C-alpha cells in the first residue's frame, strides 16, 4: 500500500511540475525575437549583396537632397 501512495505522490508532483509554466512566456518571446532578428539580418544582407546599385542610388539621392537644405 505504501508503494501505491508513493507512486501517487510522485505522479501528483510530476503533474504539478508540468502545469507550472512560470516564466515560459518570457522565454518564448525572447526566442521569437531572436529568430526575427536573425531572419531580418540575413534578408538585409542578401538584399544588400544583390542590389548594391539600389543602395548607392538611394544614398546619392539622400546626400543630394541633404546638400540642398
Secondary structure, DSSP 8 states (H G I E B T S, - for coil): -HHHHHHHHHHHHHHHHHH--TTHHHHHHHHHHHHHHHHHHHHHHHHHHH-HHHHHHHHHHHHHHHHH-
